[in-house]
Amino acid sequence: MASDPPAPWGQQLRNLIIVLVAVVLTVALALGLEGQGRGVSLKALAANSIPLEVALTNGKPTLIEFYADWCTSCQAMAKDMAELASRYQDRVNFALLNVDNTKWLPEMLHYQVDGVPHFVFLDSQATALGSAIGEQPPTIMAANLDALLHGERPPYLQTGHSSDFDPLAPSGAADPRSHGG
């Protein structure tokens, strides 16, 4: 049985470069995924939020956030929302409702949720004062929460980057995870 002849020097160098690039990309990917894990997850944020039933009856103003785990804007805002919840937690209820849970369909229809994130600002009597749809800067959200605390209509009720969502879309309809693509 004959052995293969040794590869020429140039081919060995090319193979070494390919292996080194693969190792570097693998390490970069692993570090990138690890870095994502250090952020605030929507699941943790939702677990720490107040149940909607309590928020609607405890006499405090409420911010309802309709979100989805697949929504990149929701994910991008998670850290800021966690910081705002920490800052306002003793004065404002933060209730997070996952649009993929059909339990919240009546609320999605009531508040006309057609994109996520969708924020609904309720006064202390659980009356809706307005809503904002899409990614919002933390300063805008803080200004809206401050107005809510004073019983005023939030000043920044705007639409930012959001993911389309239709709570009544039949299965087989366009997947909202496609972000319109």
Biotite code that builds the C-alpha atoms (Angstrom):
import biotite.structure as struc

atoms = struc.array([
    struc.Atom([0.000, 0.000, 0.000], chain_id="A", res_id=1, res_name="MET", atom_name="CA", element="C"),
    struc.Atom([1.561, 3.244, -1.103], chain_id="A", res_id=2, res_name="ALA", atom_name="CA", element="C"),
    struc.Atom([1.485, 6.313, 1.108], chain_id="A", res_id=3, res_name="SER", atom_name="CA", element="C"),
    struc.Atom([0.497, 9.711, -0.236], chain_id="A", res_id=4, res_name="ASP", atom_name="CA", element="C"),
    struc.Atom([3.402, 11.999, -1.074], chain_id="A", res_id=5, res_name="PRO", atom_name="CA", element="C"),
    struc.Atom([3.876, 14.943, 1.314], chain_id="A", res_id=6, res_name="PRO", atom_name="CA", element="C"),
    struc.Atom([1.930, 18.074, 0.374], chain_id="A", res_id=7, res_name="ALA", atom_name="CA", element="C"),
    struc.Atom([3.904, 20.959, -1.064], chain_id="A", res_id=8, res_name="PRO", atom_name="CA", element="C"),
    struc.Atom([4.910, 23.690, 1.391], chain_id="A", res_id=9, res_name="TRP", atom_name="CA", element="C"),
    struc.Atom([2.388, 26.211, -0.028], chain_id="A", res_id=10, res_name="GLY", atom_name="CA", element="C"),
    struc.Atom([-0.532, 23.833, 0.438], chain_id="A", res_id=11, res_name="GLN", atom_name="CA", element="C"),
    struc.Atom([0.531, 23.083, 4.029], chain_id="A", res_id=12, res_name="GLN", atom_name="CA", element="C"),
    struc.Atom([0.679, 26.820, 4.788], chain_id="A", res_id=13, res_name="LEU", atom_name="CA", element="C"),
    struc.Atom([-2.792, 27.331, 3.284], chain_id="A", res_id=14, res_name="ARG", atom_name="CA", element="C"),
    struc.Atom([-4.204, 24.484, 5.379], chain_id="A", res_id=15, res_name="ASN", atom_name="CA", element="C"),
    struc.Atom([-2.599, 25.928, 8.521], chain_id="A", res_id=16, res_name="LEU", atom_name="CA", element="C"),
    struc.Atom([-4.117, 29.351, 7.809], chain_id="A", res_id=17, res_name="ILE", atom_name="CA", element="C"),
    struc.Atom([-7.567, 27.770, 7.306], chain_id="A", res_id=18, res_name="ILE", atom_name="CA", element="C"),
    struc.Atom([-7.290, 25.930, 10.627], chain_id="A", res_id=19, res_name="VAL", atom_name="CA", element="C"),
    struc.Atom([-6.157, 29.096, 12.448], chain_id="A", res_id=20, res_name="LEU", atom_name="CA", element="C"),
    struc.Atom([-9.009, 31.150, 10.962], chain_id="A", res_id=21, res_name="VAL", atom_name="CA", element="C"),
    struc.Atom([-11.499, 28.436, 11.980], chain_id="A", res_id=22, res_name="ALA", atom_name="CA", element="C"),
    struc.Atom([-10.143, 28.435, 15.546], chain_id="A", res_id=23, res_name="VAL", atom_name="CA", element="C"),
    struc.Atom([-10.284, 32.248, 15.772], chain_id="A", res_id=24, res_name="VAL", atom_name="CA", element="C"),
    struc.Atom([-13.875, 32.326, 14.446], chain_id="A", res_id=25, res_name="LEU", atom_name="CA", element="C"),
    struc.Atom([-14.927, 29.575, 16.859], chain_id="A", res_id=26, res_name="THR", atom_name="CA", element="C"),
    struc.Atom([-13.452, 31.447, 19.829], chain_id="A", res_id=27, res_name="VAL", atom_name="CA", element="C"),
    struc.Atom([-15.035, 34.734, 18.693], chain_id="A", res_id=28, res_name="ALA", atom_name="CA", element="C"),
    struc.Atom([-18.429, 33.064, 18.319], chain_id="A", res_id=29, res_name="LEU", atom_name="CA", element="C"),
    struc.Atom([-18.154, 31.429, 21.744], chain_id="A", res_id=30, res_name="ALA", atom_name="CA", element="C"),
    struc.Atom([-17.195, 34.726, 23.377], chain_id="A", res_id=31, res_name="LEU", atom_name="CA", element="C"),
    struc.Atom([-19.985, 36.541, 21.567], chain_id="A", res_id=32, res_name="GLY", atom_name="CA", element="C"),
    struc.Atom([-22.599, 34.057, 22.737], chain_id="A", res_id=33, res_name="LEU", atom_name="CA", element="C"),
    struc.Atom([-21.222, 34.197, 26.269], chain_id="A", res_id=34, res_name="GLU", atom_name="CA", element="C"),
    struc.Atom([-21.431, 38.002, 26.199], chain_id="A", res_id=35, res_name="GLY", atom_name="CA", element="C"),
    struc.Atom([-25.085, 37.820, 25.185], chain_id="A", res_id=36, res_name="GLN", atom_name="CA", element="C"),
    struc.Atom([-25.775, 35.696, 28.241], chain_id="A", res_id=37, res_name="GLY", atom_name="CA", element="C"),
    struc.Atom([-24.589, 38.510, 30.530], chain_id="A", res_id=38, res_name="ARG", atom_name="CA", element="C"),
    struc.Atom([-27.404, 40.800, 29.396], chain_id="A", res_id=39, res_name="GLY", atom_name="CA", element="C"),
    struc.Atom([-30.892, 40.903, 30.800], chain_id="A", res_id=40, res_name="VAL", atom_name="CA", element="C"),
    struc.Atom([-33.153, 38.229, 29.362], chain_id="A", res_id=41, res_name="SER", atom_name="CA", element="C"),
    struc.Atom([-36.776, 38.864, 28.549], chain_id="A", res_id=42, res_name="LEU", atom_name="CA", element="C"),
    struc.Atom([-37.670, 35.678, 30.400], chain_id="A", res_id=43, res_name="LYS", atom_name="CA", element="C"),
    struc.Atom([-36.049, 36.989, 33.609], chain_id="A", res_id=44, res_name="ALA", atom_name="CA", element="C"),
    struc.Atom([-37.638, 40.403, 33.145], chain_id="A", res_id=45, res_name="LEU", atom_name="CA", element="C"),
    struc.Atom([-41.079, 38.832, 32.707], chain_id="A", res_id=46, res_name="ALA", atom_name="CA", element="C"),
    struc.Atom([-40.559, 36.564, 35.719], chain_id="A", res_id=47, res_name="ALA", atom_name="CA", element="C"),
    struc.Atom([-39.813, 39.621, 37.868], chain_id="A", res_id=48, res_name="ASN", atom_name="CA", element="C"),
    struc.Atom([-42.764, 41.643, 36.576], chain_id="A", res_id=49, res_name="SER", atom_name="CA", element="C"),
    struc.Atom([-45.988, 42.060, 38.511], chain_id="A", res_id=50, res_name="ILE", atom_name="CA", element="C"),
    struc.Atom([-48.949, 39.908, 37.457], chain_id="A", res_id=51, res_name="PRO", atom_name="CA", element="C"),
    struc.Atom([-51.428, 41.895, 35.374], chain_id="A", res_id=52, res_name="LEU", atom_name="CA", element="C"),
    struc.Atom([-54.309, 41.066, 37.720], chain_id="A", res_id=53, res_name="GLU", atom_name="CA", element="C"),
    struc.Atom([-52.416, 42.679, 40.620], chain_id="A", res_id=54, res_name="VAL", atom_name="CA", element="C"),
    struc.Atom([-51.277, 45.654, 38.547], chain_id="A", res_id=55, res_name="ALA", atom_name="CA", element="C"),
    struc.Atom([-54.833, 46.487, 37.534], chain_id="A", res_id=56, res_name="LEU", atom_name="CA", element="C"),
    struc.Atom([-56.106, 46.537, 41.126], chain_id="A", res_id=57, res_name="THR", atom_name="CA", element="C"),
    struc.Atom([-53.338, 47.816, 43.417], chain_id="A", res_id=58, res_name="ASN", atom_name="CA", element="C"),
    struc.Atom([-53.875, 51.553, 42.861], chain_id="A", res_id=59, res_name="GLY", atom_name="CA", element="C"),
    struc.Atom([-50.500, 52.249, 41.210], chain_id="A", res_id=60, res_name="LYS", atom_name="CA", element="C"),
    struc.Atom([-49.914, 53.432, 37.650], chain_id="A", res_id=61, res_name="PRO", atom_name="CA", element="C"),
    struc.Atom([-48.921, 50.588, 35.337], chain_id="A", res_id=62, res_name="THR", atom_name="CA", element="C"),
    struc.Atom([-46.731, 50.054, 32.316], chain_id="A", res_id=63, res_name="LEU", atom_name="CA", element="C"),
    struc.Atom([-47.789, 47.006, 30.314], chain_id="A", res_id=64, res_name="ILE", atom_name="CA", element="C"),
    struc.Atom([-45.228, 45.748, 27.827], chain_id="A", res_id=65, res_name="GLU", atom_name="CA", element="C"),
    struc.Atom([-46.401, 43.333, 25.171], chain_id="A", res_id=66, res_name="PHE", atom_name="CA", element="C"),
    struc.Atom([-43.278, 41.519, 23.990], chain_id="A", res_id=67, res_name="TYR", atom_name="CA", element="C"),
    struc.Atom([-42.033, 38.397, 22.223], chain_id="A", res_id=68, res_name="ALA", atom_name="CA", element="C"),
    struc.Atom([-38.878, 36.393, 22.847], chain_id="A", res_id=69, res_name="ASP", atom_name="CA", element="C"),
    struc.Atom([-38.084, 36.493, 19.109], chain_id="A", res_id=70, res_name="TRP", atom_name="CA", element="C"),
    struc.Atom([-38.438, 40.288, 18.879], chain_id="A", res_id=71, res_name="CYS", atom_name="CA", element="C"),
    struc.Atom([-35.034, 41.920, 18.410], chain_id="A", res_id=72, res_name="THR", atom_name="CA", element="C"),
    struc.Atom([-36.333, 45.324, 19.550], chain_id="A", res_id=73, res_name="SER", atom_name="CA", element="C"),
    struc.Atom([-37.707, 43.746, 22.738], chain_id="A", res_id=74, res_name="CYS", atom_name="CA", element="C"),
    struc.Atom([-34.355, 42.079, 23.346], chain_id="A", res_id=75, res_name="GLN", atom_name="CA", element="C"),
    struc.Atom([-32.482, 45.321, 22.671], chain_id="A", res_id=76, res_name="ALA", atom_name="CA", element="C"),
    struc.Atom([-34.618, 47.165, 25.241], chain_id="A", res_id=77, res_name="MET", atom_name="CA", element="C"),
    struc.Atom([-34.468, 44.472, 27.949], chain_id="A", res_id=78, res_name="ALA", atom_name="CA", element="C"),
    struc.Atom([-31.511, 45.959, 29.836], chain_id="A", res_id=79, res_name="LYS", atom_name="CA", element="C"),
    struc.Atom([-32.999, 49.472, 29.801], chain_id="A", res_id=80, res_name="ASP", atom_name="CA", element="C"),
    struc.Atom([-36.397, 48.141, 30.865], chain_id="A", res_id=81, res_name="MET", atom_name="CA", element="C"),
    struc.Atom([-34.794, 46.249, 33.769], chain_id="A", res_id=82, res_name="ALA", atom_name="CA", element="C"),
    struc.Atom([-33.069, 49.452, 34.893], chain_id="A", res_id=83, res_name="GLU", atom_name="CA", element="C"),
    struc.Atom([-36.315, 51.446, 34.630], chain_id="A", res_id=84, res_name="LEU", atom_name="CA", element="C"),
    struc.Atom([-38.223, 48.759, 36.528], chain_id="A", res_id=85, res_name="ALA", atom_name="CA", element="C"),
    struc.Atom([-35.616, 48.881, 39.272], chain_id="A", res_id=86, res_name="SER", atom_name="CA", element="C"),
    struc.Atom([-35.760, 52.684, 39.396], chain_id="A", res_id=87, res_name="ARG", atom_name="CA", element="C"),
    struc.Atom([-39.578, 52.946, 39.435], chain_id="A", res_id=88, res_name="TYR", atom_name="CA", element="C"),
    struc.Atom([-40.558, 49.606, 41.008], chain_id="A", res_id=89, res_name="GLN", atom_name="CA", element="C"),
    struc.Atom([-41.927, 51.077, 44.230], chain_id="A", res_id=90, res_name="ASP", atom_name="CA", element="C"),
    struc.Atom([-44.171, 53.553, 42.337], chain_id="A", res_id=91, res_name="ARG", atom_name="CA", element="C"),
    struc.Atom([-45.089, 51.950, 38.994], chain_id="A", res_id=92, res_name="VAL", atom_name="CA", element="C"),
    struc.Atom([-46.210, 48.425, 38.139], chain_id="A", res_id=93, res_name="ASN", atom_name="CA", element="C"),
    struc.Atom([-44.308, 46.745, 35.305], chain_id="A", res_id=94, res_name="PHE", atom_name="CA", element="C"),
    struc.Atom([-46.362, 43.969, 33.704], chain_id="A", res_id=95, res_name="ALA", atom_name="CA", element="C"),
    struc.Atom([-44.894, 42.006, 30.788], chain_id="A", res_id=96, res_name="LEU", atom_name="CA", element="C"),
    struc.Atom([-47.198, 39.985, 28.563], chain_id="A", res_id=97, res_name="LEU", atom_name="CA", element="C"),
    struc.Atom([-45.789, 37.597, 25.966], chain_id="A", res_id=98, res_name="ASN", atom_name="CA", element="C"),
    struc.Atom([-47.766, 37.856, 22.726], chain_id="A", res_id=99, res_name="VAL", atom_name="CA", element="C"),
    struc.Atom([-47.009, 34.222, 21.941], chain_id="A", res_id=100, res_name="ASP", atom_name="CA", element="C"),
    struc.Atom([-49.134, 33.202, 24.939], chain_id="A", res_id=101, res_name="ASN", atom_name="CA", element="C"),
    struc.Atom([-52.758, 33.038, 23.758], chain_id="A", res_id=102, res_name="THR", atom_name="CA", element="C"),
    struc.Atom([-53.844, 33.700, 27.348], chain_id="A", res_id=103, res_name="LYS", atom_name="CA", element="C"),
    struc.Atom([-53.226, 37.388, 26.585], chain_id="A", res_id=104, res_name="TRP", atom_name="CA", element="C"),
    struc.Atom([-55.327, 37.488, 23.391], chain_id="A", res_id=105, res_name="LEU", atom_name="CA", element="C"),
    struc.Atom([-58.160, 39.506, 25.018], chain_id="A", res_id=106, res_name="PRO", atom_name="CA", element="C"),
    struc.Atom([-55.641, 42.113, 26.213], chain_id="A", res_id=107, res_name="GLU", atom_name="CA", element="C"),
    struc.Atom([-53.898, 42.162, 22.812], chain_id="A", res_id=108, res_name="MET", atom_name="CA", element="C"),
    struc.Atom([-57.225, 42.865, 21.133], chain_id="A", res_id=109, res_name="LEU", atom_name="CA", element="C"),
    struc.Atom([-58.310, 45.412, 23.752], chain_id="A", res_id=110, res_name="HIS", atom_name="CA", element="C"),
    struc.Atom([-55.068, 47.417, 23.465], chain_id="A", res_id=111, res_name="TYR", atom_name="CA", element="C"),
    struc.Atom([-54.868, 46.873, 19.677], chain_id="A", res_id=112, res_name="GLN", atom_name="CA", element="C"),
    struc.Atom([-51.434, 45.243, 19.723], chain_id="A", res_id=113, res_name="VAL", atom_name="CA", element="C"),
    struc.Atom([-50.140, 44.980, 16.164], chain_id="A", res_id=114, res_name="ASP", atom_name="CA", element="C"),
    struc.Atom([-46.417, 45.330, 16.770], chain_id="A", res_id=115, res_name="GLY", atom_name="CA", element="C"),
    struc.Atom([-43.958, 44.519, 19.520], chain_id="A", res_id=116, res_name="VAL", atom_name="CA", element="C"),
    struc.Atom([-42.775, 45.882, 21.771], chain_id="A", res_id=117, res_name="PRO", atom_name="CA", element="C"),
    struc.Atom([-46.062, 47.603, 22.503], chain_id="A", res_id=118, res_name="HIS", atom_name="CA", element="C"),
    struc.Atom([-46.219, 49.700, 25.686], chain_id="A", res_id=119, res_name="PHE", atom_name="CA", element="C"),
    struc.Atom([-49.503, 50.705, 27.326], chain_id="A", res_id=120, res_name="VAL", atom_name="CA", element="C"),
    struc.Atom([-49.475, 53.382, 30.036], chain_id="A", res_id=121, res_name="PHE", atom_name="CA", element="C"),
    struc.Atom([-52.263, 53.039, 32.620], chain_id="A", res_id=122, res_name="LEU", atom_name="CA", element="C"),
    struc.Atom([-53.096, 55.506, 35.380], chain_id="A", res_id=123, res_name="ASP", atom_name="CA", element="C"),
    struc.Atom([-53.665, 54.406, 38.977], chain_id="A", res_id=124, res_name="SER", atom_name="CA", element="C"),
    struc.Atom([-57.298, 53.496, 38.143], chain_id="A", res_id=125, res_name="GLN", atom_name="CA", element="C"),
    struc.Atom([-56.112, 51.219, 35.280], chain_id="A", res_id=126, res_name="ALA", atom_name="CA", element="C"),
    struc.Atom([-57.351, 53.619, 32.589], chain_id="A", res_id=127, res_name="THR", atom_name="CA", element="C"),
    struc.Atom([-55.200, 53.653, 29.466], chain_id="A", res_id=128, res_name="ALA", atom_name="CA", element="C"),
    struc.Atom([-53.588, 57.067, 28.921], chain_id="A", res_id=129, res_name="LEU", atom_name="CA", element="C"),
    struc.Atom([-51.771, 56.097, 25.740], chain_id="A", res_id=130, res_name="GLY", atom_name="CA", element="C"),
    struc.Atom([-49.377, 53.702, 24.141], chain_id="A", res_id=131, res_name="SER", atom_name="CA", element="C"),
    struc.Atom([-46.041, 53.612, 22.361], chain_id="A", res_id=132, res_name="ALA", atom_name="CA", element="C"),
    struc.Atom([-45.015, 50.997, 19.859], chain_id="A", res_id=133, res_name="ILE", atom_name="CA", element="C"),
    struc.Atom([-41.506, 49.891, 19.035], chain_id="A", res_id=134, res_name="GLY", atom_name="CA", element="C"),
    struc.Atom([-38.053, 50.467, 20.402], chain_id="A", res_id=135, res_name="GLU", atom_name="CA", element="C"),
    struc.Atom([-37.955, 53.523, 22.667], chain_id="A", res_id=136, res_name="GLN", atom_name="CA", element="C"),
    struc.Atom([-34.909, 55.270, 24.157], chain_id="A", res_id=137, res_name="PRO", atom_name="CA", element="C"),
    struc.Atom([-34.691, 54.938, 27.957], chain_id="A", res_id=138, res_name="PRO", atom_name="CA", element="C"),
    struc.Atom([-34.940, 58.723, 28.398], chain_id="A", res_id=139, res_name="THR", atom_name="CA", element="C"),
    struc.Atom([-38.260, 58.735, 26.515], chain_id="A", res_id=140, res_name="ILE", atom_name="CA", element="C"),
    struc.Atom([-39.575, 55.848, 28.611], chain_id="A", res_id=141, res_name="MET", atom_name="CA", element="C"),
    struc.Atom([-38.482, 57.610, 31.815], chain_id="A", res_id=142, res_name="ALA", atom_name="CA", element="C"),
    struc.Atom([-40.249, 60.833, 30.762], chain_id="A", res_id=143, res_name="ALA", atom_name="CA", element="C"),
    struc.Atom([-43.402, 58.834, 30.048], chain_id="A", res_id=144, res_name="ASN", atom_name="CA", element="C"),
    struc.Atom([-43.185, 57.107, 33.434], chain_id="A", res_id=145, res_name="LEU", atom_name="CA", element="C"),
    struc.Atom([-42.636, 60.436, 35.211], chain_id="A", res_id=146, res_name="ASP", atom_name="CA", element="C"),
    struc.Atom([-45.757, 61.849, 33.548], chain_id="A", res_id=147, res_name="ALA", atom_name="CA", element="C"),
    struc.Atom([-47.660, 58.726, 34.528], chain_id="A", res_id=148, res_name="LEU", atom_name="CA", element="C"),
    struc.Atom([-46.629, 59.249, 38.154], chain_id="A", res_id=149, res_name="LEU", atom_name="CA", element="C"),
    struc.Atom([-48.083, 62.758, 38.024], chain_id="A", res_id=150, res_name="HIS", atom_name="CA", element="C"),
    struc.Atom([-51.368, 61.493, 36.563], chain_id="A", res_id=151, res_name="GLY", atom_name="CA", element="C"),
    struc.Atom([-50.584, 63.082, 33.208], chain_id="A", res_id=152, res_name="GLU", atom_name="CA", element="C"),
    struc.Atom([-50.746, 61.681, 29.718], chain_id="A", res_id=153, res_name="ARG", atom_name="CA", element="C"),
    struc.Atom([-47.279, 60.471, 28.669], chain_id="A", res_id=154, res_name="PRO", atom_name="CA", element="C"),
    struc.Atom([-45.707, 63.058, 26.343], chain_id="A", res_id=155, res_name="PRO", atom_name="CA", element="C"),
    struc.Atom([-43.951, 60.618, 24.003], chain_id="A", res_id=156, res_name="TYR", atom_name="CA", element="C"),
    struc.Atom([-46.492, 58.301, 22.473], chain_id="A", res_id=157, res_name="LEU", atom_name="CA", element="C"),
    struc.Atom([-44.673, 57.386, 19.325], chain_id="A", res_id=158, res_name="GLN", atom_name="CA", element="C"),
    struc.Atom([-43.876, 54.516, 17.085], chain_id="A", res_id=159, res_name="THR", atom_name="CA", element="C"),
    struc.Atom([-40.304, 53.292, 16.830], chain_id="A", res_id=160, res_name="GLY", atom_name="CA", element="C"),
    struc.Atom([-38.758, 50.187, 15.247], chain_id="A", res_id=161, res_name="HIS", atom_name="CA", element="C"),
    struc.Atom([-41.017, 47.229, 15.949], chain_id="A", res_id=162, res_name="SER", atom_name="CA", element="C"),
    struc.Atom([-41.807, 43.735, 14.769], chain_id="A", res_id=163, res_name="SER", atom_name="CA", element="C"),
    struc.Atom([-45.210, 43.332, 13.139], chain_id="A", res_id=164, res_name="ASP", atom_name="CA", element="C"),
    struc.Atom([-47.601, 41.075, 14.963], chain_id="A", res_id=165, res_name="PHE", atom_name="CA", element="C"),
    struc.Atom([-51.176, 40.010, 14.256], chain_id="A", res_id=166, res_name="ASP", atom_name="CA", element="C"),
    struc.Atom([-52.760, 38.177, 17.188], chain_id="A", res_id=167, res_name="PRO", atom_name="CA", element="C"),
    struc.Atom([-55.507, 36.824, 14.921], chain_id="A", res_id=168, res_name="LEU", atom_name="CA", element="C"),
    struc.Atom([-53.284, 35.715, 12.039], chain_id="A", res_id=169, res_name="ALA", atom_name="CA", element="C"),
    struc.Atom([-54.200, 32.191, 10.957], chain_id="A", res_id=170, res_name="PRO", atom_name="CA", element="C"),
    struc.Atom([-51.462, 29.610, 11.056], chain_id="A", res_id=171, res_name="SER", atom_name="CA", element="C"),
    struc.Atom([-49.593, 29.639, 7.780], chain_id="A", res_id=172, res_name="GLY", atom_name="CA", element="C"),
    struc.Atom([-49.777, 33.438, 7.547], chain_id="A", res_id=173, res_name="ALA", atom_name="CA", element="C"),
    struc.Atom([-46.599, 35.471, 7.206], chain_id="A", res_id=174, res_name="ALA", atom_name="CA", element="C"),
    struc.Atom([-44.313, 34.735, 10.116], chain_id="A", res_id=175, res_name="ASP", atom_name="CA", element="C"),
    struc.Atom([-43.856, 37.877, 12.252], chain_id="A", res_id=176, res_name="PRO", atom_name="CA", element="C"),
    struc.Atom([-40.339, 36.692, 13.069], chain_id="A", res_id=177, res_name="ARG", atom_name="CA", element="C"),
    struc.Atom([-39.381, 37.594, 9.501], chain_id="A", res_id=178, res_name="SER", atom_name="CA", element="C"),
    struc.Atom([-39.568, 41.315, 10.402], chain_id="A", res_id=179, res_name="HIS", atom_name="CA", element="C"),
    struc.Atom([-41.325, 41.985, 7.118], chain_id="A", res_id=180, res_name="GLY", atom_name="CA", element="C"),
    struc.Atom([-38.571, 40.231, 5.122], chain_id="A", res_id=181, res_name="GLY", atom_name="CA", element="C"),
])
